Amino acid sequence: MDKIIDKFPKGVLHALIAEKKFSLTRLQPSAEIGYFVQHYWIVRWDLRGQAPYSQVVIAHPNVNLVFEKGASGVFGVAKTTSSHLLKEQGWVFGIKFKPGGFYPFLKAPVSTLTGSVIGLEEVFGIDTARLETEILSQPDDATMLRLAEQFLTTHLPERDPNTALIADIVQMIQQDRTILRVEDVVRSSGMNKRTMQRMFDRYVGVSPKSVIQRYRLHEAAERMDQGTAGDWLDLSIALGYYDHSHFIRDFRSIVGVSPEEYRQYR
């Protein structure tokens, strides 16, 4: 069982506070499952005697299959941020599919899931509560991982070559800081713009423009958390915005507060 050991991923807002509230473990899938799945993740918290904590995340362009007591399901890509209330003690086991990786299981446009949650019955034809109990009752990470791999292997679809193609394009958007507009993705990938938009609707669930915006705002929030953002003009230029007012509007529209309000939160 290979663990991915690093800091909290980008998108976890106010990460310096979050790391005091819960732990995050990420586990690698097997090679066969890894064609579809980015990683497994386990969140644990113990806030007994403390106030509940609401963790907000700028959603990544990934579908997640989440097992949590009484709240399990398949979670489509959130339209803006997603939040989770942590209280008392608990844990969650999740399966994060690669961008495009859930389409072969769903066999329908992933955009039909965007901003929504469905039960496992609707995709896999199995009882959500039964599998939830089976996985969450296990004593350790390795056993939960083994059961999740068995479940996915039983329901593994045929490989769709577009899954790997879309995952590569999304990874390029994430890693290449010079990609600031959809036209940049078109030029780098060689794919027709309209074709790309249709494929992102079908395989990812959100548009290429939305994916670019999310990753740039991930960068902005991380810099603010680390105290390296500088002034808004410098940050907006670094993120590829033509002016800082555009950046501020984007940040507020997704996160729900202005960058200044976000930076002042401690």
JOJOJO-V765046 format. One record per helix or strand of 3 or more residues. SS is the DSSP state (@ for helix, = for strand). FROM is the first residue (numbers start at 1). LEN is the number of residues. If there is no record, write none. Layout:
BEGIN
SS&FROM&LEN ; SS&FROM&LEN
END
This chain:
BEGIN
@&15&4 ; =&22&6 ; @&33&3 ; =&37&10 ; =&53&6 ; =&64&4 ; =&73&3 ; =&81&6 ; =&89&9 ; @&103&4 ; @&110&4 ; @&121&4 ; @&128&9 ; @&141&14 ; @&161&15 ; @&182&8 ; @&193&12 ; @&208&19 ; @&232&7 ; @&244&12 ; @&259&6
END
